Amino acid sequence: MIIRVVLALALTVPPILTTGASVEAPCPVVMPPRTTCGFLVVPERRDAPERQIKVGYAVRVSTAKDRKPDPVVYMSGGPASASMQLTGFLSQMFPDRDVVAVEQRGNRYSEPALGCPETAEALLGQLRRPPADLAQAATRCRDRLREQGVDLRGYNTKEIAADVVALRKELGYASWNLFGVSYSTRVMLDVAAADPAGVRSVVLDSFLPESVGWYDDADANLTATAALLGVRDPFAAMTARLNASPAQVPTTDPLLGRAFTARVSGDDVATIMAEALHESDVAAVAPAMVGALATGHDELLRPLADAVGEGLVSHEFGLYHAVQCQDEVPFNTFTTKSRLFTINGDKAVCDAWQLPKSRPVNATTKAPVYVLGGQYDPTTPPRTSRPAAEALPNARFEEFARTSHAVFLANACARRKIVEFVGDPARKDGSPCSDGTTVRPAPAMHVTGAPYRISQSPWLAAPFALFALASLLQLVTGALKGRALAAFGGLTGLAFAGLVVQSVYGLVSTNETALAVGVPDAAWLYTWVAAGSAVLTAAVLLRRRGWPQIAATVISAGFLVWWCTWFL
């Protein structure tokens, strides 16, 4: 009888996974062929290993005939940015190597996922009046996570780095090439120091050295970036104007799904720009945007306010706060209150959470290291990343012009150089960049908020579509009935529509973000073509007063009014 009970228990009780084991799982995002996803089971705290958690990862196996034995392992930054969605992109970069994308513990594709909507909502609440109480929101989030059994002390850089080391051993790779971006450069450098035999090379894109006090540097970094972009004085003028008279900006709360009116001051815009300038496309149009905001074009604040909400749903803020409160905030002085509400917000959360201060690792490595920096990076500028790279025994640093944060995502030449380095880490320098692979500057812009509003509500472009349709009908009917003046008027209207579409498409194909600022100057100049079409259409009406001619004239005149007073 006892034997039967034991056998029954053995058949019904699930096996207990051992530390470092992995389990296969469905991929949470679309992946390229030959990709498997899974979880690495690890202790939540290695100094108290009773509770186990799962770290998500994906492995894409190369199908190349010359497949190399050592893969590239990638982790996104943040802290708390997801990694797996870049598996396909990285597989295209490294077709002859396996690609491993590993998540940070506590992230959205790991278990548990440390979401913290309380603080995310409170951060967005900084744009409301009165502003939300971040400390109270942080306390609610901390208490809720504790009730779920989460020990926030286990979510720090040391444990995340140990997860990467454990994953290499579990997957059976003798060595691999580490690839970190922003915050994860710190993780990958710790991995290289902890697992030297398993590391062939290291790529650090937008290097965040442990020795740098990021919060203490944030204001100065933003000012320096504005100066590099040539907008230091307009930036100061914009900030002063909006601090004196904050703008009322309609936007949407992505967490509650409700529209509200944000009260945006100059310091609020500075905070948003500090994050937005991570994107090279934003840096390219920043001179036009900042110059326009300095002179009162508040319609450009709508995309900036919307970007705040989008950013708040892109991270698991419980993980973000846990890492920052242990590994970053305690090593900054905060001698003065920052003008950036995100800086003050992180300090308020950490004061509420009271997590222990981590012990500095001061990691280094003898492995070959390639460090990339962007000229316009407001978070990990070459001013701090270059000296840190030069302090490593076997590293080389390269700065990329007209590029911001996360260089490899924006700069094709940087991607090529990373591939060259991983292929031959001993090579001292890569091939030079050609003009065709660098980030191109934005064209001269005519500032208007209309394109962004149309991108959010396409029906607002109805007058343009109606004008193009009327021009087409006018061309066809005029040609069929031998009415040259009418046909030429329709042809001119179609030419205008085609030129505008072509110029906007050319802009979008190189820098989609530019539509948040306006349209190329050429689109404004094409107004004379539309005016010519309207004049020709009116001339036809003077000669032949039928309903088709009246309708065409009304549509042309109405479109010009819409174009000149609303769009431009």
TORTORZA-821776 format. One line per 3 residues: number of its first residue (from 1); their letters; for each residue x, y, z of C-alpha. Coordinates in nm, 4 decimals. Last residue first. Layout:
N
NUM> A> X:Y:Z  ... .
end
This chain:
568
568> LFW> 0.0760:7.5081:-4.3162  -0.2002:7.2522:-4.2717  -0.4673:7.4703:-4.1160 .
565> TCW> -0.4581:7.8191:-4.2759  -0.2736:7.7653:-4.6051  -0.3868:7.4116:-4.6852 .
562> WVL> -0.7440:7.4469:-4.5596  -0.7955:7.7778:-4.7474  -0.6344:7.6315:-5.0577 .
559> FGA> -0.8583:7.3249:-5.0308  -1.1711:7.5350:-5.0063  -1.0756:7.7264:-5.3202 .
556> SIV> -1.0052:7.4089:-5.5158  -1.3207:7.2329:-5.3899  -1.5371:7.5371:-5.4681 .
553> TAA> -1.3875:7.5640:-5.8172  -1.4360:7.1944:-5.8930  -1.7960:7.2045:-5.7682 .
550> IQP> -1.8779:7.5134:-5.9801  -1.7173:7.3542:-6.2876  -1.9140:7.0313:-6.2404 .
547> WGR> -2.2370:7.2322:-6.1785  -2.2101:7.4197:-6.5055  -2.0885:7.7745:-6.5573 .
544> RRL> -1.8645:7.7444:-6.8657  -1.6318:8.0336:-6.9511  -1.5949:8.1928:-6.6079 .
541> LVA> -1.5905:7.8456:-6.4514  -1.2920:7.7448:-6.6686  -1.1022:8.0478:-6.5374 .
538> ATL> -1.1796:7.9365:-6.1812  -1.0215:7.5983:-6.2547  -0.7143:7.7675:-6.4024 .
535> VAS> -0.6798:7.9862:-6.0926  -0.7220:7.6881:-5.8585  -0.4558:7.4880:-6.0461 .
532> GAA> -0.2161:7.7810:-6.0249  -0.2784:7.8065:-5.6497  -0.1973:7.4369:-5.6147 .
529> VWT> 0.1312:7.4945:-5.8028  0.2071:7.7963:-5.5858  0.1588:7.5840:-5.2758 .
526> YLW> 0.4466:7.3666:-5.4020  0.6830:7.5945:-5.2088  0.5438:7.4623:-4.8810 .
523> AAD> 0.6112:7.1028:-4.9852  0.9664:7.2001:-5.0826  1.0368:7.3214:-4.7292 .
520> PVG> 1.0094:6.9615:-4.6156  0.7130:6.8899:-4.3880  0.6529:6.9458:-4.0182 .
517> VAL> 0.7966:6.8712:-3.6763  0.6265:6.5435:-3.5857  0.6678:6.4451:-3.9503 .
514> ATE> 1.0429:6.4451:-3.8870  1.0080:6.1288:-3.6797  0.9747:5.9244:-3.9993 .
511> NTS> 1.3328:6.0032:-4.0958  1.4725:5.8651:-4.4219  1.1689:5.7003:-4.5793 .
508> VLG> 0.9388:5.9500:-4.4080  1.1103:6.2475:-4.5710  1.1056:6.0959:-4.9187 .
505> YVS> 0.7400:6.0053:-4.8687  0.6641:6.3660:-4.7710  0.8415:6.5010:-5.0799 .
502> QVV> 0.6730:6.2505:-5.3130  0.3273:6.3064:-5.1641  0.3655:6.6824:-5.2039 .
499> LGA> 0.4897:6.6513:-5.5618  0.2080:6.4128:-5.6528  -0.0620:6.6368:-5.5063 .
496> FAL> 0.0776:6.9420:-5.6859  0.1045:6.7552:-6.0157  -0.2534:6.6335:-5.9719 .
493> GTL> -0.3689:6.9941:-5.9323  -0.1711:7.1013:-6.2383  -0.3205:6.8173:-6.4443 .
490> GGF> -0.6713:6.9177:-6.3379  -0.6123:7.2777:-6.4459  -0.4571:7.1572:-6.7732 .
487> AAL> -0.7620:6.9429:-6.8465  -0.9948:7.2340:-6.7747  -0.7984:7.4666:-7.0038 .
484> ARG> -0.7713:7.2027:-7.2763  -1.1404:7.1260:-7.3058  -1.1433:6.8502:-7.5675 .
481> KLA> -1.4320:6.6596:-7.4107  -1.2279:6.3518:-7.3174  -0.9302:6.5583:-7.1978 .
478> GTV> -1.1457:6.7872:-6.9854  -1.3347:6.4938:-6.8369  -1.0141:6.3113:-6.7429 .
475> LQL> -0.8265:6.6129:-6.6077  -1.1238:6.7432:-6.4083  -1.1858:6.3993:-6.2633 .
472> LSA> -0.8219:6.3742:-6.1537  -0.8262:6.7249:-6.0063  -1.1445:6.6447:-5.8116 .
469> LAF> -0.9789:6.3327:-5.6710  -0.6652:6.5231:-5.5683  -0.8740:6.7971:-5.4044 .
466> LAF> -1.0864:6.5394:-5.2200  -0.7770:6.3579:-5.0922  -0.6264:6.6850:-4.9645 .
463> PAA> -0.9546:6.7892:-4.8013  -0.9882:6.4414:-4.6387  -0.6463:6.4593:-4.4651 .
460> LWP> -0.8133:6.4975:-4.1229  -0.9587:6.1506:-4.1747  -0.6108:6.0104:-4.1013 .
457> SQS> -0.6432:6.0828:-3.7252  -0.3118:6.0138:-3.5464  -0.0954:6.0476:-3.8581 .
454> IRY> -0.3105:6.3472:-3.9572  -0.2298:6.5180:-3.6263  0.1400:6.4525:-3.6846 .
451> PAG> 0.1229:6.5971:-4.0362  -0.0661:6.9086:-3.9104  0.1809:7.0199:-3.6421 .
448> TVH> 0.3634:7.2565:-3.8753  0.7236:7.3703:-3.9152  0.8587:7.3937:-4.2694 .
445> MAP> 1.1746:7.1867:-4.2598  1.5175:7.1977:-4.4247  1.6273:6.8392:-4.4737 .
442> APR> 1.7288:6.6075:-4.1877  2.0915:6.5002:-4.1655  2.1878:6.1524:-4.2935 .
439> VTT> 2.3050:5.8798:-4.0567  2.6024:5.7013:-4.2089  2.5945:5.4117:-4.4534 .
436> GDS> 2.5888:5.5898:-4.7883  2.8473:5.8477:-4.6859  3.1055:5.5727:-4.6443 .
433> CPS> 3.2310:5.4634:-4.3045  3.5945:5.3631:-4.2754  3.7061:4.9999:-4.2471 .
430> GDK> 3.7622:4.8702:-3.8974  4.0566:4.9227:-3.6644  4.2773:4.7119:-3.4428 .
427> RAP> 4.1761:4.3693:-3.5647  4.2139:4.1240:-3.2798  3.8370:4.0878:-3.2477 .
424> DGV> 3.8125:3.9368:-3.5982  3.4558:3.8352:-3.6907  3.3143:4.0082:-3.3832 .
421> FEV> 3.4935:4.3267:-3.4880  3.3783:4.3108:-3.8494  3.0179:4.2516:-3.7390 .
418> IKR> 3.0382:4.5525:-3.5046  3.1844:4.7598:-3.7891  2.8963:4.6702:-4.0185 .
415> RAC> 2.6414:4.7611:-3.7526  2.8154:5.0935:-3.6910  2.8059:5.1680:-4.0627 .
412> ANA> 2.4324:5.1035:-4.0656  2.3743:5.3623:-3.7915  2.0399:5.3886:-3.6145 .
409> LFV> 1.9997:5.0638:-3.4204  2.3745:5.0119:-3.3806  2.4252:5.3459:-3.2053 .
406> AHS> 2.1969:5.2800:-2.9086  2.1955:5.6509:-2.8087  2.2587:5.9371:-3.0513 .
403> TRA> 2.4110:5.9501:-3.3984  2.5099:6.2499:-3.6130  2.8761:6.1379:-3.6003 .
400> FEE> 2.9792:5.8004:-3.4628  3.2459:5.7847:-3.1924  3.4799:5.4858:-3.1749 .
397> FRA> 3.6514:5.3377:-2.8725  3.9051:5.0564:-2.8576  3.9478:4.8073:-2.5771 .
394> NPL> 4.2150:4.5655:-2.4568  4.3175:4.6769:-2.1071  4.0048:4.8822:-2.0206 .
391> AEA> 4.0817:5.2378:-1.9057  4.0409:5.3701:-2.2617  3.6796:5.2558:-2.2590 .
388> APR> 3.6082:5.4501:-1.9400  3.7741:5.7587:-2.0885  3.5549:5.7302:-2.4027 .
385> STR> 3.2281:5.6614:-2.2209  3.2280:5.9820:-2.0141  3.2711:6.2584:-2.2745 .
382> PPT> 3.1528:6.0142:-2.5407  2.8027:6.0722:-2.4035  2.6103:5.8006:-2.2190 .
379> TPD> 2.2769:5.9725:-2.1535  2.2472:6.2692:-2.3931  2.3990:6.0825:-2.6934 .
376> YQG> 2.4562:6.3367:-2.9708  2.7964:6.2151:-3.0939  2.7056:5.8504:-3.0427 .
373> GLV> 2.9473:5.6129:-2.8724  3.0690:5.2639:-2.9594  3.3009:5.0501:-2.7476 .
370> YVP> 3.4728:4.7436:-2.8957  3.6284:4.5145:-2.6353  3.8878:4.2396:-2.6805 .
367> AKT> 3.8964:4.0172:-2.3707  4.1268:4.1258:-2.0886  3.8293:4.2263:-1.8768 .
364> TAN> 3.7319:4.4802:-1.6143  3.4700:4.5052:-1.3442  3.4793:4.7675:-1.0709 .
361> VPR> 3.2212:4.5570:-0.8850  3.0747:4.8250:-0.6594  2.8801:4.6855:-0.3587 .
358> SKP> 2.5075:4.7398:-0.3757  2.3155:4.9827:-0.1566  2.0282:4.8175:0.0252 .
355> LQW> 1.6684:4.8970:-0.0732  1.4828:5.1770:0.1065  1.1731:5.1640:-0.1172 .
352> ADC> 1.0406:5.5091:-0.0322  1.3702:5.6945:-0.0750  1.4208:5.4950:-0.3949 .
349> VAK> 1.0879:5.6085:-0.5352  1.1543:5.9734:-0.4499  1.5013:5.9602:-0.6081 .
346> DGN> 1.3576:5.8077:-0.9256  1.0970:6.0839:-0.9420  1.3494:6.3629:-0.8942 .
343> ITF> 1.5467:6.2324:-1.1904  1.2323:6.1783:-1.3974  1.1139:6.5317:-1.3170 .
340> LRS> 1.4161:6.6868:-1.4860  1.4930:7.0311:-1.3382  1.7138:6.8493:-1.0886 .
337> KTT> 1.7166:6.9312:-0.7188  2.0666:7.0064:-0.5988  2.3170:6.7949:-0.4049 .
334> FTN> 2.1721:6.4771:-0.5562  2.5001:6.3010:-0.4569  2.4932:5.9938:-0.6808 .
331> FPV> 2.6146:5.6453:-0.5857  2.2998:5.5497:-0.3954  2.0851:5.6160:-0.7081 .
328> EDQ> 2.2721:5.3764:-0.9357  2.3045:5.0138:-0.8236  2.0462:4.9496:-0.5531 .
325> CQV> 1.7681:5.1988:-0.6255  1.8341:5.1885:-0.9980  1.8046:4.8116:-1.0196 .
322> AHY> 1.4871:4.7848:-0.8119  1.3352:5.0896:-0.9823  1.3751:4.9451:-1.3305 .
319> LGF> 1.2520:4.6028:-1.2219  0.9325:4.7491:-1.0772  0.9095:4.9770:-1.3784 .
316> EHS> 0.8607:4.6999:-1.6302  0.9408:4.9107:-1.9330  0.7771:5.0202:-2.2611 .
313> VLG> 0.4418:5.1311:-2.1148  0.5766:5.4523:-1.9621  0.7684:5.5416:-2.2764 .
310> EGV> 0.4511:5.5554:-2.4851  0.2907:5.7880:-2.2314  0.5820:6.0283:-2.2401 .
307> ADA> 0.5929:6.0150:-2.6199  0.2353:6.1489:-2.6365  0.3526:6.4652:-2.4601 .
304> LPR> 0.6341:6.5090:-2.7129  0.3985:6.4452:-3.0051  0.1603:6.7136:-2.8733 .
301> LLE> 0.4305:6.9704:-2.7922  0.4789:7.0592:-3.1577  0.1513:7.2561:-3.1527 .
298> DHG> 0.3281:7.4908:-2.9085  0.4938:7.6813:-3.1922  0.5817:7.9797:-2.9723 .
295> TAL> 0.9197:8.1083:-3.0881  1.1321:7.8836:-2.8676  0.9178:7.5873:-2.9712 .
292> AGV> 1.0060:7.6497:-3.3367  1.3790:7.6682:-3.2673  1.3575:7.3541:-3.0560 .
289> MAP> 1.1823:7.1584:-3.3307  1.3989:7.2787:-3.6196  1.7236:7.2156:-3.4310 .
286> AVA> 1.5877:6.8847:-3.2937  1.5155:6.7353:-3.6376  1.8304:6.5210:-3.6593 .
283> AVD> 1.8342:6.4585:-3.2839  1.4864:6.3077:-3.3112  1.5994:6.0672:-3.5842 .
280> SEH> 1.9041:5.9730:-3.3750  1.6730:5.8588:-3.0962  1.8097:5.9016:-2.7427 .
277> LAE> 1.7125:6.2659:-2.7930  1.3580:6.1726:-2.6884  1.4650:6.0938:-2.3312 .
274> AMI> 1.6359:6.4247:-2.2545  1.3710:6.5905:-2.4712  1.0963:6.4750:-2.2345 .
271> TAV> 1.2790:6.6148:-1.9332  1.3537:6.9436:-2.1096  0.9880:6.9675:-2.2107 .
268> DDG> 0.8873:6.9237:-1.8469  1.1406:7.1886:-1.7463  0.9781:7.4274:-1.9920 .
265> SVR> 0.6355:7.3585:-1.8475  0.3680:7.1267:-1.9824  0.0197:7.1146:-1.8280 .
262> ATF> -0.1287:6.7998:-1.9769  -0.4895:6.7906:-2.0935  -0.6503:6.4498:-2.0659 .
259> ARG> -0.7631:6.1658:-2.2901  -0.8348:5.8311:-2.1309  -0.6945:5.4849:-2.1975 .
256> LLP> -0.6063:5.4372:-1.8305  -0.2503:5.3163:-1.8836  -0.1965:5.4933:-2.2158 .
253> DTT> -0.3083:5.8341:-2.0754  -0.3803:6.0356:-2.3873  -0.2705:6.3849:-2.4878 .
250> PVQ> -0.4042:6.7408:-2.5187  -0.1412:7.0043:-2.4355  -0.1974:7.3125:-2.2185 .
247> APS> 0.1257:7.5109:-2.2314  0.3133:7.6447:-1.9301  0.3664:8.0258:-1.9142 .
244> ANL> 0.6830:8.1328:-1.7338  0.8313:7.7861:-1.7429  0.7243:7.7636:-2.1072 .
241> RAT> 0.9151:8.0769:-2.2080  1.2243:7.9957:-1.9994  1.2548:7.6454:-2.1416 .
238> MAA> 1.2105:7.7641:-2.4993  1.4685:8.0406:-2.4520  1.7189:7.7962:-2.2992 .
235> FPD> 1.6684:7.5559:-2.5888  1.6950:7.8427:-2.8380  2.0320:7.9379:-2.6794 .
232> RVG> 2.1751:7.5844:-2.6713  2.0418:7.4873:-3.0137  2.3579:7.4090:-3.2097 .
229> LLA> 2.3138:7.0322:-3.1869  2.6393:7.0075:-2.9922  2.5121:7.2782:-2.7542 .
226> ATA> 2.1864:7.0924:-2.6956  2.3897:6.7795:-2.6233  2.5995:6.9670:-2.3675 .
223> TLN> 2.2896:7.1015:-2.1915  2.1400:6.7523:-2.1764  2.4612:6.6019:-2.0400 .
220> ADA> 2.4902:6.8768:-1.7772  2.1399:6.8036:-1.6490  2.2008:6.4265:-1.6407 .
217> DDY> 2.5483:6.4235:-1.4833  2.4445:6.3882:-1.1177  2.1895:6.1235:-1.2177 .
214> WGV> 2.4446:5.9237:-1.4191  2.7143:5.9183:-1.1543  2.9855:5.7553:-1.3645 .
211> SEP> 3.2135:5.4901:-1.2113  2.9943:5.1996:-1.3197  3.0481:5.2950:-1.6807 .
208> LFS> 2.7425:5.3269:-1.9092  2.8717:5.2454:-2.2588  2.6519:5.3470:-2.5503 .
205> DLV> 2.7230:5.0226:-2.7414  2.9580:4.7854:-2.5595  3.0653:4.4917:-2.7765 .
202> VSR> 3.2660:4.2218:-2.5961  3.4777:3.9390:-2.7355  3.5552:3.5677:-2.6791 .
199> VGA> 3.3983:3.5302:-2.3349  3.3547:3.1916:-2.1673  3.6987:3.1657:-2.0081 .
196> PDA> 3.6624:3.5148:-1.8591  3.3352:3.4386:-1.6756  3.3041:3.6874:-1.3865 .
193> AAV> 3.4898:3.9760:-1.5517  3.3177:3.9295:-1.8879  2.9805:3.8999:-1.7153 .
190> DLM> 3.0417:4.2241:-1.5226  3.1256:4.3959:-1.8520  2.8046:4.2515:-1.9948 .
187> VRT> 2.5909:4.3898:-1.7129  2.7417:4.7385:-1.7364  2.6904:4.7344:-2.1110 .
184> SYS> 2.3334:4.6264:-2.0252  2.2527:4.9794:-1.9091  2.3288:5.1273:-2.2530 .
181> VGF> 2.3593:4.8429:-2.5040  2.5304:4.5077:-2.4483  2.6712:4.2484:-2.6867 .
178> LNW> 2.8801:3.9617:-2.5472  3.0495:3.7199:-2.7855  3.0416:3.3519:-2.6902 .
175> SAY> 3.2440:3.0724:-2.5376  3.2232:2.6960:-2.4842  2.8495:2.7057:-2.5573 .
172> GLE> 2.6545:2.4385:-2.3698  2.3159:2.6111:-2.3413  2.3191:2.5664:-1.9611 .
169> KRL> 2.6749:2.6940:-1.9276  2.6014:3.0031:-2.1327  2.2777:3.0611:-1.9392 .
166> AVV> 2.4540:3.0508:-1.6012  2.6914:3.3298:-1.7051  2.3982:3.5401:-1.8263 .
163> DAA> 2.2060:3.4816:-1.5016  2.5129:3.5847:-1.2975  2.5085:3.9191:-1.4812 .
160> IEK> 2.1438:3.9731:-1.3838  2.2252:3.8854:-1.0214  2.5067:4.1403:-0.9993 .
157> TNY> 2.3090:4.4046:-1.1865  2.0164:4.4019:-0.9443  1.6842:4.2312:-0.8883 .
154> GRL> 1.7301:3.9977:-0.5923  1.6847:4.2723:-0.3329  1.3303:4.3202:-0.4626 .
151> DVG> 1.2160:4.0015:-0.2892  0.8901:3.9159:-0.4656  0.6424:3.7002:-0.2712 .
148> QER> 0.3285:3.8380:-0.4338  0.2579:4.0349:-0.1154  0.6019:4.1896:-0.1563 .
145> LRD> 0.5105:4.3045:-0.5064  0.1938:4.4727:-0.3759  0.3819:4.6439:-0.0932 .
142> RCR> 0.6456:4.7811:-0.3301  0.3832:4.9105:-0.5753  0.1815:5.0830:-0.3033 .
139> TAA> 0.4958:5.2378:-0.1562  0.6035:5.3657:-0.4962  0.2657:5.5304:-0.5533 .
136> QAL> 0.2882:5.7034:-0.2159  0.6376:5.8292:-0.2913  0.5371:5.9428:-0.6388 .
133> DAP> 0.2612:6.1748:-0.5196  0.0845:6.2879:-0.8380  0.1162:6.6439:-0.9636 .
130> PRR> -0.1615:6.8944:-0.8834  -0.1947:6.9671:-1.1650  -0.1092:6.7105:-1.4258 .
127> LQG> 0.2158:6.6613:-1.6169  0.3796:6.4967:-1.3145  0.0889:6.2524:-1.3324 .
124> LLA> 0.2709:6.0693:-1.6109  0.5242:5.9776:-1.3452  0.2441:5.8794:-1.1093 .
121> EAT> 0.0938:5.6461:-1.3699  0.4271:5.4720:-1.4162  0.4722:5.4614:-1.0380 .
118> EPC> 0.1465:5.2717:-0.9811  0.1789:5.0718:-1.3026  0.4743:4.8838:-1.1506 .
115> GLA> 0.5341:4.5740:-1.3549  0.7820:4.3286:-1.2119  0.7394:4.0352:-1.4476 .
112> PES> 0.7677:3.7134:-1.2490  0.8664:3.5396:-1.4621  1.0645:3.6695:-1.7612 .
109> YRN> 0.9355:3.8105:-2.0895  0.8113:4.1343:-1.9318  1.1285:4.1870:-1.7275 .
106> GRQ> 1.1875:4.0637:-1.3739  1.5137:3.8962:-1.4664  1.6703:4.0716:-1.7633 .
103> EVA> 1.6018:3.9052:-2.0945  1.8505:3.7107:-2.3022  1.8696:3.7183:-2.6799 .
100> VVD> 2.0979:3.4434:-2.8134  2.2053:3.4619:-3.1756  2.3761:3.1701:-3.3480 .
97> RDP> 2.6426:3.2820:-3.5881  2.6868:3.2948:-3.9661  2.3897:3.5264:-4.0309 .
94> FMQ> 2.5152:3.7852:-3.7800  2.3474:4.1159:-3.8683  2.0404:3.9415:-4.0091 .
91> SLF> 2.0203:3.7310:-3.6944  2.0444:4.0530:-3.4922  1.7317:4.1939:-3.6567 .
88> GTL> 1.5474:3.8642:-3.6114  1.6344:3.8423:-3.2412  1.5495:4.2080:-3.1758 .
85> QMS> 1.2060:4.1338:-3.0242  1.3757:3.9154:-2.7641  1.5490:4.1983:-2.5784 .
82> ASA> 1.3010:4.3852:-2.3574  1.4032:4.7039:-2.1759  1.4022:4.6769:-1.7956 .
79> PGG> 1.7115:4.8834:-1.7067  1.6957:5.0262:-1.9667  1.9362:4.8256:-2.1753 .
76> SMY> 1.8875:4.5397:-2.4191  2.0743:4.2083:-2.3902  2.2510:4.0211:-2.6679 .
73> VVP> 2.4465:3.6984:-2.6853  2.6408:3.6502:-3.0089  2.7278:3.2907:-3.0845 .
70> DPK> 3.0620:3.1033:-3.0802  3.0819:2.7963:-3.3041  3.0781:2.9849:-3.6357 .
67> RDK> 2.8397:2.8706:-3.9092  3.0219:2.8431:-4.2448  2.7310:2.6619:-4.4117 .
64> ATS> 2.4929:2.9209:-4.2690  2.1757:2.7930:-4.1011  2.2323:2.9884:-3.7799 .
61> VRV> 2.0415:2.8771:-3.4691  1.8182:3.1428:-3.3112  1.8143:3.1115:-2.9348 .
58> AYG> 1.5613:3.3007:-2.7224  1.5703:3.3846:-2.3506  1.3428:3.4431:-2.0535 .
55> VKI> 1.4668:3.4304:-1.6941  1.2530:3.2273:-1.4554  1.2400:3.2604:-1.0767 .
52> QRE> 1.3325:3.0389:-0.7829  1.2832:3.0932:-0.4104  1.5085:2.8937:-0.1738 .
49> PAD> 1.8387:3.0321:-0.3057  1.9194:3.2833:-0.0289  2.2669:3.4160:-0.1240 .
46> RRE> 2.1839:3.3491:-0.4887  1.8751:3.5644:-0.4629  1.5834:3.4986:-0.6974 .
43> PVV> 1.7469:3.1643:-0.7605  1.7602:3.0584:-1.1266  1.5424:2.8724:-1.3767 .
40> LFG> 1.6371:2.9655:-1.7324  1.3234:3.0056:-1.9372  1.2658:2.9171:-2.2998 .
37> CTT> 1.2533:3.0182:-2.6600  1.3529:2.8352:-2.9746  1.4390:2.9931:-3.3062 .
34> RPP> 1.4992:2.7925:-3.6238  1.2835:3.0307:-3.8300  1.2748:3.3990:-3.7350 .
31> MVV> 1.0707:3.5044:-3.4292  0.7352:3.6716:-3.3704  0.6977:3.7566:-3.0028 .
28> PCP> 0.6248:3.5612:-2.6825  0.8116:3.2495:-2.8033  0.6491:2.9382:-2.6630 .
25> AEV> 0.8447:2.7792:-2.3759  1.1347:2.5383:-2.3337  1.2613:2.4811:-1.9813 .
22> SAG> 1.6111:2.5552:-1.8555  1.8031:2.4323:-1.5538  2.0401:2.6654:-1.3693 .
19> TTL> 1.8987:2.5802:-1.0276  1.7122:2.2514:-1.0289  1.3540:2.2233:-1.1437 .
16> IPP> 1.1214:2.0469:-0.9005  0.9283:1.7740:-1.0784  0.5510:1.8034:-1.0895 .
13> VTL> 0.3626:1.5915:-0.8301  0.1183:1.3466:-0.9931  0.3284:1.0476:-1.1007 .
10> ALA> 0.5659:1.0484:-0.8054  0.2757:1.0911:-0.5680  0.1036:0.7854:-0.7158 .
7> LVV> 0.4234:0.5800:-0.6916  0.4653:0.6728:-0.3263  0.1033:0.5852:-0.2536 .
4> RII> 0.1370:0.2477:-0.4321  0.4552:0.1660:-0.2376  0.2784:0.2449:0.0904 .
1> M> 0.0000:0.0000:0.0000 .
end
